[in-house]
């Protein structure tokens, strides 16, 4: 029985939905996460195949979908089969993924082969490839390796990560802006939920040097005593408002830098993605940096010192001039390199470790592994760049501390190390780490809900 002929026979006997007959039992046997993925695949097949947009997938439309999808899968197969011998080997997978900027070992490529190979030859022929991907909505080799794409929706409060990648299909269909919007709203929810810890971090960075006794409990008690419960969210408005312009600028500039650094038709490798992402982050930070200064001033300000964001900006401009909006800019810019570099390197290391030790039947790591890798790599990035972030915050706040002589970045580093030692460069890092797990969890849940609301196609 030929594959297309087999589908045709089932369709005539029981209609479109009979193709998933018995799938309910399978779903109960596997993890809920996998079950959700199957539902998403079914939905994408229905959406893609429904060419007349009548909300139904009839026999002719489904057969056309199968034939069109098989053609695309044939092209993807040929793009991997470098020597045109009709089979895909581990070395060809390694070579193809390197072109796409994804470096894997021969062992990891063999794991990919195992998840598709049905006859135990450790190679993939056209029939195995087609049977594996025919009812999987992935349409090209880039989509097939996007299991390890990092989620746009994970927001731990800092904006120095490398921007997300989008396929040409996502750009043309408008999925990219829906994902960015969903990520922005998720970030706003996450930042608002963890704002008290963020403000405590800023307070400990700026005032912790006065007394080594300021701890988490004492810091919260001091803030509540001075301004009440609502004061715990002081400065959060600016932190949320800056998400939209920063995300938009970073995404657009990132695409431009990638075009500048790569020749036409060439894929972006890991190093060029790192350089493009770092430059995009620097550009976005340069444009929205005054909002960072306003956020810090509001966070450490006293009750009724400022009536709001515009009042704070107006008073800074009036009393200190335009230059005050870029205090701490240099350490902030320098912090992008270690943050983005270590974040990317640790993520690649964790990914390789998982593929080497835990990938058995599939190279798809699943949601929890992706969240864990993303949270841990971002935390490592924060740890590496934290001293620069602390110096940046103190420079932003210098004018508000009585008797404090304005100092440059080098002078502040010397002062902190001489008076407080190396631990002084990490003041406030405990509340910063405390907010990582809740921030990741909250932003992920909010992101998934927003994707459903905005109609983002699940991969």
C-alpha positions in Angstrom: 0.0 0.0 0.0 1.5 3.3 -1.1 1.6 6.1 1.6 -0.6 8.6 -0.3 -2.9 5.7 -1.3 -3.2 4.6 2.3 -4.3 8.1 3.4 -6.8 8.2 0.6 -8.3 4.9 1.7 -8.6 6.0 5.3 -10.1 9.3 4.3 -12.8 7.7 2.2 -13.7 5.3 5.0 -13.9 7.8 7.9 -13.2 11.4 6.9 -10.3 13.7 8.0 -10.6 13.1 11.7 -10.3 9.3 11.4 -6.5 9.9 10.8 -6.2 10.6 14.5 -8.4 7.6 15.5 -6.8 6.0 18.6 -4.7 9.0 19.2 -6.5 9.7 22.5 -5.1 6.5 24.0 -1.6 7.5 22.9 -1.9 10.9 24.5 -2.8 9.4 27.8 0.4 7.3 27.6 2.8 10.2 27.1 3.6 13.4 28.9 1.0 16.3 28.8 3.7 18.5 27.1 3.9 16.0 24.2 0.1 15.8 24.0 -0.1 19.5 23.6 2.5 19.4 20.8 0.4 16.8 18.9 -2.7 19.0 19.3 -0.7 22.0 17.9 0.5 19.9 15.0 -3.1 18.9 14.1 -4.2 22.5 14.3 -1.4 23.7 12.0 -2.2 21.0 9.5 -5.9 22.1 9.5 -5.0 25.8 9.3 -2.4 25.3 6.4 -4.6 22.9 4.5 -7.8 25.0 4.7 -7.0 27.0 1.5 -10.5 28.4 1.1 -10.7 29.5 4.8 -14.1 28.0 5.4 -13.1 26.5 8.7 -13.2 23.0 7.3 -10.6 20.7 5.8 -12.2 18.6 3.0 -10.7 15.6 1.2 -9.3 17.6 -1.8 -7.7 20.2 0.5 -6.0 17.5 2.7 -4.7 15.6 -0.3 -3.3 18.8 -1.7 -1.7 19.6 1.6 0.0 16.1 1.7 1.3 16.4 -1.9 2.6 20.0 -1.3 4.2 19.0 2.0 5.8 16.0 0.5 7.5 18.2 -2.1 8.8 20.5 0.6 10.1 17.5 2.6 11.8 16.2 -0.6 13.7 19.5 -0.9 14.7 19.4 2.7 15.9 15.8 2.3 18.0 16.7 -0.7 19.5 19.7 1.1 20.8 17.3 3.8 21.9 14.6 1.3 25.2 16.4 0.3 26.7 13.5 -1.8 23.3 12.7 -3.5 23.5 9.0 -2.7 19.9 8.8 -1.5 20.6 8.5 2.2 21.5 10.9 5.0 24.4 10.1 7.3 25.6 11.6 10.6 28.4 13.5 8.9 25.9 15.2 6.5 23.7 16.3 9.4 26.8 17.8 11.2 27.8 19.7 8.0 24.3 21.0 7.3 23.7 22.2 10.8 27.1 24.0 10.9 25.9 26.0 7.8 22.8 27.0 9.8 25.0 28.2 12.7 24.3 25.1 15.0 27.4 23.2 16.0 26.9 19.5 17.1 29.2 16.5 17.5 29.1 13.3 15.4 27.5 11.5 18.5 24.8 14.1 18.7 24.1 13.7 15.0 23.7 9.9 15.5 21.1 10.6 18.2 19.1 12.6 15.6 19.5 9.7 13.2 18.2 7.2 15.8 15.0 9.2 16.4 14.1 8.9 12.6 15.9 5.6 11.5 13.5 2.7 11.6 15.6 -0.1 10.1 18.6 0.2 12.3 21.1 1.1 9.6 22.1 4.4 11.3 21.2 6.2 8.0 18.0 7.8 6.8 16.5 7.0 3.4 13.8 9.0 1.7 10.9 6.7 3.0 12.0 7.0 6.6 12.4 10.8 6.3 9.0 11.2 4.6 7.1 8.9 7.1 8.6 10.8 10.0 7.8 14.3 8.8 4.7 14.0 6.6 2.3 14.8 9.5 4.8 17.1 11.2 4.1 20.7 10.0 7.8 21.5 9.8 8.4 22.5 6.2 12.2 23.0 5.9 15.4 22.0 7.6 15.6 25.2 9.6 12.2 24.5 11.2 13.3 21.0 12.0 16.3 22.2 14.1 14.2 24.9 15.8 13.5 22.6 18.7 16.4 24.4 20.5 15.2 27.9 19.6 15.1 30.0 22.8 11.8 31.4 23.9 11.0 35.1 23.3 8.7 35.1 26.3 11.3 34.5 29.0 12.0 37.7 30.9 14.1 37.9 34.0 14.2 41.7 34.2 17.4 42.4 32.2 17.4 43.2 28.5 20.9 42.3 27.4 20.1 38.9 25.8 20.6 38.3 22.1 17.3 38.8 20.2 15.3 35.9 19.0 15.5 34.4 15.5 12.4 34.2 13.2 12.0 32.2 10.0 11.1 33.9 6.7 7.7 32.2 7.0 7.1 33.8 10.4 8.1 37.2 9.1 5.8 37.0 6.1 2.8 35.7 8.0 3.1 38.3 10.8 3.8 35.7 13.4 7.0 37.6 14.4 5.2 40.7 15.8 2.6 38.6 17.6 5.4 36.7 19.3 7.2 39.9 20.2 4.0 41.4 21.5 3.2 38.3 23.5 6.8 38.4 24.9 6.5 42.1 25.8 3.2 41.6 27.7 4.7 38.6 29.4 7.7 40.7 30.4 5.5 43.4 31.8 3.6 40.9 33.9 6.8 39.2 35.1 8.6 42.5 35.9 5.6 43.8 37.8 5.3 40.6 39.8 9.0 40.7 40.8 9.3 44.5 41.1 9.7 44.5 45.0 12.8 42.3 44.6 14.1 44.5 41.8 13.7 47.6 43.9 15.4 45.9 46.9 18.3 45.1 44.7 18.7 48.7 43.6 18.5 49.9 47.2 21.1 47.5 48.3 23.4 48.4 45.4 23.2 52.1 46.3 22.8 52.2 50.1 24.3 48.9 51.1 27.7 50.4 51.3 26.7 52.7 54.1 26.0 49.8 56.4 26.8 46.1 55.9 23.7 45.4 58.0 21.2 45.9 55.2 19.8 42.5 54.4 16.7 41.3 52.6 14.4 41.5 55.6 15.8 44.8 56.8 15.6 46.3 53.3 11.9 45.4 52.8 11.0 46.7 56.3 12.8 50.0 55.6 11.0 50.5 52.2 7.6 49.7 53.7 8.2 51.9 56.7 9.2 54.8 54.5 6.5 54.6 51.8 4.0 51.8 52.5 3.4 48.7 50.5 2.9 50.6 47.2 6.4 51.9 47.4 7.7 48.4 46.7 6.7 48.9 43.1 8.4 52.4 42.8 10.2 52.6 39.4 8.3 49.7 38.0 6.3 51.8 35.6 9.4 53.0 33.7 10.8 49.4 33.7 7.6 48.2 32.0 7.2 51.1 29.6 10.7 50.7 28.2 10.0 47.1 27.1 8.1 48.1 23.9 10.7 50.6 22.4 13.7 48.5 23.4 12.3 45.3 21.9 11.3 47.0 18.7 14.6 48.8 18.3 16.7 45.7 19.2 14.7 43.4 16.8 15.0 45.8 13.8 18.6 46.7 14.4 19.6 43.1 14.9 18.2 42.2 11.4 20.2 45.1 9.9 23.5 44.0 11.6 23.0 40.4 10.5 22.6 41.6 6.9 25.8 43.8 7.2 27.9 40.9 8.6 26.8 38.2 6.2 26.9 37.8 2.5 23.6 37.4 0.6 22.2 33.9 1.0 24.7 33.0 3.7 23.5 31.6 7.0 24.3 33.5 10.3 26.7 31.5 12.5 26.9 31.5 16.3 29.8 34.1 16.4 28.1 36.5 14.0 24.8 36.1 15.8 26.6 37.0 19.0 28.2 40.1 17.4 25.0 41.2 15.8 23.0 40.6 19.0 25.6 42.5 21.1 25.6 45.5 18.7 21.8 45.5 18.6 21.7 45.5 22.4 24.2 48.3 22.6 22.2 50.4 20.0 18.9 49.8 21.8 20.4 50.6 25.2 21.9 53.8 23.8 18.5 55.0 22.7 16.4 54.1 25.8 19.2 54.6 28.4 17.6 57.8 29.8 14.7 55.7 30.9 17.1 53.5 32.9 18.4 56.5 34.8 14.8 57.6 35.5 13.9 54.1 36.7 16.9 54.1 39.2 16.1 57.6 40.5 12.4 56.7 41.1 13.5 53.4 42.8 15.7 55.1 45.3 13.7 58.3 45.7 11.7 59.1 48.8 7.9 59.4 49.0 6.6 62.4 47.2 10.0 63.4 45.9 8.8 62.8 42.4 5.1 62.8 41.3 5.9 60.4 38.4 8.1 59.6 35.4 7.8 62.9 33.6 8.3 64.9 36.8 11.5 62.9 37.6 12.8 63.5 34.1 12.0 67.2 34.2 13.8 67.7 37.6 16.9 65.8 36.4 17.1 68.0 33.3 16.5 71.2 35.2 19.1 70.5 38.0 21.7 68.4 36.3 21.4 68.9 32.6 21.1 66.5 29.6 24.4 64.7 30.5 22.8 63.3 33.7 20.6 61.0 31.5 23.7 59.1 30.4 25.5 58.7 33.8 26.7 55.1 34.1 26.4 54.6 30.3 29.9 53.3 29.8 29.8 50.4 32.4 26.3 49.6 31.1 27.7 49.3 27.5 30.7 47.2 28.7 28.3 44.9 30.6 26.6 43.8 27.3 29.7 41.8 26.1 30.2 39.5 29.1 26.4 39.1 29.6 25.5 38.2 26.0 28.7 36.2 25.5 28.5 34.0 28.6 24.7 33.7 28.3 25.1 32.3 24.7 28.1 30.1 25.6 26.5 28.5 28.7 23.3 27.9 26.8 25.2 26.1 24.0 27.2 24.1 26.6 24.0 23.0 28.4 22.4 22.1 25.1 25.4 20.0 24.1 25.4 18.3 27.5 21.7 17.4 27.3 22.1 16.0 23.7 25.1 13.9 24.8 23.6 12.5 28.0 19.8 12.6 27.9 18.6 12.6 24.3 17.3 9.1 23.6 14.3 8.8 21.4 14.1 12.5 20.3 16.3 15.6 20.0 13.4 17.7 21.3 14.4 18.8 24.8 10.9 19.8 26.0 9.7 22.9 27.8 11.2 22.3 31.2 14.7 21.7 29.8 14.5 24.8 27.7 13.3 26.9 30.6 16.0 25.5 32.9 18.8 26.1 30.3 17.6 29.6 29.5 17.3 30.6 33.2 20.7 29.1 34.1 22.5 30.7 31.2 21.0 34.1 31.8 21.9 33.9 35.5 25.5 33.1 34.6 25.5 36.1 32.3 24.2 38.3 35.1 26.8 37.0 37.5 29.6 37.9 35.1 28.3 41.4 34.3 27.0 42.2 37.8 29.9 44.4 39.0 29.5 46.6 36.0 25.7 46.8 36.6 26.4 47.8 40.3 28.8 50.6 39.3 26.3 51.8 36.6 23.5 52.0 39.2 25.7 53.9 41.7 26.8 56.4 39.0 23.1 56.9 38.1 22.3 57.6 41.7 25.3 59.7 42.7 23.5 63.0 42.6 20.9 61.8 45.1 23.3 60.8 47.8 24.3 63.6 50.2 28.0 64.3 50.6 28.8 61.9 47.7 31.5 63.3 45.4 30.8 62.4 41.7 33.2 59.8 40.5 33.9 58.0 37.2 33.7 54.3 36.6 37.4 53.5 37.4 37.2 55.7 40.6 34.1 53.9 41.8 35.6 50.5 41.2 38.7 51.5 43.2 36.6 53.0 46.0 34.3 49.9 46.3 37.2 47.4 46.4 39.3 49.5 48.9 36.3 50.0 51.3 34.2 46.9 50.8 36.4 44.4 49.1 35.4 42.1 46.2 32.0 41.2 47.9 31.1 44.9 47.6 30.9 44.5 43.8 28.1 41.9 44.4 25.8 43.8 46.8 22.2 43.2 46.0 22.9 40.0 44.0 20.8 37.8 46.4 17.4 39.5 45.6 18.5 39.5 42.0 18.9 35.7 42.0 15.7 35.3 44.1 13.6 36.8 41.3 15.0 34.5 38.5 12.8 31.5 39.1 9.5 33.3 39.7 10.3 35.6 36.8 10.9 32.7 34.4 7.8 30.8 35.5 5.5 33.8 35.4 6.8 35.1 32.1 6.5 31.7 30.5 2.9 31.1 31.6 1.9 34.7 30.6 3.7 34.2 27.2 1.9 31.0 26.4 -1.5 32.5 27.3 -0.8 35.6 25.2 0.3 33.4 22.2 -3.1 31.7 22.4 -4.9 35.0 22.6 -3.0 36.5 19.7 -3.2 33.3 17.5 0.5 32.5 17.4 1.0 29.2 15.6 2.6 26.6 17.9 5.8 24.9 16.6 
